[in-house]
């Protein structure tokens, strides 16, 4: 019934994605009406798609069977099993060899990398909310090549009951930059078959949408009660459906993490002071890079056309508190020379809204 609801153009694109090609102008499927101009009819395309789906299901069942061990080899015509974590798509299956995912799990987040990115970026993006465990990490798989901006990720979410001060968060980001939390155009979250949360598209005439992590503990309370397993763990069928228009949904990664009690400024202060300081040689290279950039710009545009507002002699006053620096600090990835007071920056960051 879902295939019959598609247009003829969508059916033709789906046949191409499955590598089915077009039926010959003469003949066609047995019992099916012939096309007048050599193009396939709707019934022919639907019949070929149904046959392809049945064949793919049989191959996936054979791939789940245990492989021979002890030096035995598989027959040359036997289907190769797809490694766990790899997403199989119907796009041009014929003539294409499926590659096994040989990447090992990350030693920090214990997740298999997806497209070269692991879950460490999503786990470390908020230092005020420490992550105790990454419960799930998946990529959004597109529905089809006809609609590459639509897709979903489905997995079983298993976790132990939350203790006092703990929480669950849904975090999402691009595969090219997992250290910046972002939502796609829109998002729907389902647990145990019911929608529990919705992220609407940003409004052009309304307030700016806050792309903050989604707190799941409250939404999963009812679903967790219905899905509690016998050993005390909570097992919930979880699904994230996304619309990444105008981009591609395959470029998005999603993670569900268990968070601990929020960290305060004294704890963050102690953690920063325990980290190794920035070497003077690193600051010297940054200064040399900035000066070289200034010289290139002055040489291209002329000395009179370029004016730099930031002086090379930096003040010993914090730009946040306007007080004299006691513990000067600067981010490891910062490209500016001026430092800020560590405690003042941590206090201001802890009071700011998550962006």
N, C-alpha and C positions, 0 to 999 in steps of 0.2 A: 504493500500500500504506500510506503514511503517512496519507493522508486516511481510508482505511477504518478505521484504528486509532482515530480520534477518535470521541468520543461524538456523539450527535445534537445535543446542545446546543452543543457546540464547533463543529460544522459549520454550524449556524444562525448563530452569532456570526461565523464567518469569512465567510459569505455577506454578512452585514450590513456587515462591515468593507470588503469588496470593492465595496460599492455595487451588489450584484446584486439585492437585494430578494428577494421570494418569487415562485415560479411561480404562475400563475393556478390557481384551484381546478379548472377544467375543462381537459382536454387535458394539458398538460405537455410534457416532452421526448418526442421521437419514440422509440418503442420502450421507454420507461421506464414502470414501473408507476405507476398513479395513486394519489394519496393519498386515503384514505377520508374524511378530515374537511377537505379543502382545504389542509392543511399539506403542505409538500414532503417527499418521501421522501428517504432517505439517498442513493439512486442519483441522484435529481434534483439534490440539492445538490452532490454530488461532480462530476457532469457539468458543471454551471454553473461550478464553481471551476476545473476543468481548462480549459474554454474561455476563461475570464478570464485565466488564466496564460499561455496561448498568445497571446492578443491583446496582453497587456502586454509579452511578450518581443519581439513584432514591432514595437511602438511604441518600445521602448527601442533596438532596432537602427536604426530610422529616425532617432531622435534623435541617434545617434552619427555620422550622416553630416555632412559639412562643410556649413556654412551659406553661402548666397550672399553674395558680397562685391561691392564696387564700386558700391554704391547699389542693387543688386538686392534685392528683398524676397521673403520666403517667401509661398507661396500661403496664403490665409486658413484653409484647412482642413488645412494641414500641421502636424504636431506640433511644439511648441516644444521645443528642446533644454534639458535640465536642466543647470544649471551644475555644474562640478566641485566636490565637497565637500558638495553638497546630497543628503540622503537621501530617496529617494522611498518612500512607504509606500502600502499598498493601501487605506487608510482613506478611503472615500467619494471615489473618484477622479472619478466622474461629477458634473458641476456644480461642480467645484472647479478653479480655475486654479492651476497650479503657479508659484510665484514663483522667480525666478532670484536666486541669491546674488550680490549686487553688492558685498559687502565685500571690500576689498583686503587683501593680506597685511600682517601686522604688520612694521614695519621692524626690530624687535628679534629676534623669534623666527622671522620669515619664514614664519609659518603663517597661514592664513586663519582669522579668528575663527569660532567655532561658538557660536551663541546669545549673541553679544556678548562672549565670552571667548576670549582667545588662549592660547598655551602659555607666556607669560612667567611666570605665577604658578607653574606646575609647574617651570619651569626655574630659578627663583630661590628656591625654598623652603629650600634647604640651602646656606648660604654656605660651608660647609667642603668641599663637593664641587662645584666649578664645572662648569657645563655648556658644552661646546664647540659642540654642535650638537643641534638637535631633529630627530631622524630621522623621526618620525611623530607625528601628532596627529589624533585621531579621537574621535567620540562613539559611545557604546554605543547601537546601534539595537535597539529592542524587537522580539521575535519576532512578536507580534501583540497586538491589543487584548484578547484573551482572557487573556493572561499578560503584563501590562505590566511586571512585575518581572524578567522574563528577557530577555536580549538578548546581543548579541555585536558585536564590531568586527573586521573582516578587512581586511588590507592587506598589500602587499608591502614588506618591510623591506629596504632597500638601504643599505649602508654600506661604507666602506673598511676593510680589516683594521686591527685595533686596534694602536696602538703601545704601547710600554712605559709603564705607569702609567695608561693609559686603560681605560675600562669602559663598560658598557651598563646602563642602569637603566630599569625600567618604573615609571612614576609615574602616580598616579590621584587625582582629586579631583572635588568637586562643581562643577557649572557656575556656581553662585552664589559659590563661594569656592575658586579654584584655588590659593591660597597656603597651603592647609592640606592635607597629604597624608592621604588616607583610603582604605581599602578598603571595598567594599560588603560585603554579608552573606557572600558567598563568591565565589571567582574561580578560573577555570581558564585556563591559558596554553598555547597550542599553537604549535609551530614545525615546519614541513615535515610537517604531519599528525600529529605526535606530541606528547603532553602532556609539557611540560617543568617545570611548576610548578603548585602548587595552594595557594590560600589558603582555609583552612577557616573555618567560622563561629565567632565567639567563643563560648567556653564560659562558661556562667553560674557554674559551680562551680569553674572552673579559673583559671589565671593570666590576667592581662590580655593581650590580643593586641596585639602591637606592629605598628602600621600603618606600617612603614618601607618605603621603595622596594625593589623586588625587583631584585637583581643578576642580570643576564641573561648576562654574558660566559661564565660556566661552563656554563650550560644550553645556550647557542647554539653551543658549540664543535663538537659533532658535526653539528648541523644546518647550520652554516656550511660545514663541510668538504664536505658533500654538495651544497650549493647554490651553490658558488662560480661566478661568471659568467666569461665569457671575458676581459673587460677588467680583471680583478683585483678588482672589487668583489664583495661578498657579497650575494646576493639570497635572502631567506628568506620563505616564505609564513607570515605571522604572524596569530594569532587570539587574541582575548581574549573569553572567555565569562563573563558575570557574572550573579549573582542579587542584586538590590538590595532584596529583600523586607525590610520592608513598604513601601518606597518605590518610585519609578519608575526604571527603568534608564536612561531617556532623559536623566536629570539628571546623568549621570556622563560625565566626559571622561578619556581615557587618552592618555599620551604615552610615547614611547621616546626617550631622550636618550643622547648620547655624552658621557661625563664625562672630565674631565682629572685630573691628579694632585691629591690632597687638598691643601688649603691649610693652612698652619700659622698659629700665633698671630701671629708677627711680620708675616706678609703681611696678615692680617686687620687687625692694628693699623694698619699703614701705609695700608690702604684706608679705614679709618674716619677716620683723621686727615686724609686728603685730601678727605673729604666736607665740605661746608659745615656749619658749626655751627648749632645751633638758635638762632634769633634771640631776643633778650630780649623782644620784643613777643609772640612765640608763647608763651613761658612766662608772660607777664603775662595773656594771654587765658585760658590754662589755669587760672591762679590765680583769675581773676575768675569763671570758669565753676564751679569747685569751691566758691567762697564763695557764689555765687548758689544752687547746689544745697543747700548747708547752710542758708541762710536759708529756702528754700522748705520744707525738711523740718522745721525748727524752728517755722515758722509753722503748719504743718499738724498736727504732733503735740505741740507745746508744748516749751519749752526744757528742761524737766526730763526729758522722755521721750526725748530724742535726745542721745547722747553720741558724739563723734568721737574715736576712739583715735589718729588721726594728727595730730600738732600741725602748725600752720602754720610754725613755726620748725623748719627741717630741720637735722639734725646733719651735721657735716662728716666723717663716718665712713662708709666703704663697708659696706653690709649684707652683702656677700659675704665680704670679707677681714677686716673689722673693723679696718681701718687707715685712716689719714687719707687723704682724697681728694687725688689729684694731677691726674688727668685725669677729671673728672666726666662721666658720660655717661648718656643716657636715650634710649630708643627713640622714633622719630618718632611712632608710634601710641600711646605710653604715655599713660595718663590719671592718672598719679601724679606728685607733685612730687619725691620723693626720687630722688637720683642714685646711681649705683654707679661703682666704679672700672672704667675701660674694660678694662684688661688683666686684672684679676681676673675680670670677667664673661666675657671671651673664653676664658680658660683653663678656667673652669668649664663653659662651653658646649661646648668641644671635647672634654671628657671625659665629657659626659653622653650617655645613650642617646637615639637619635633617637625622637621622639614624633610 
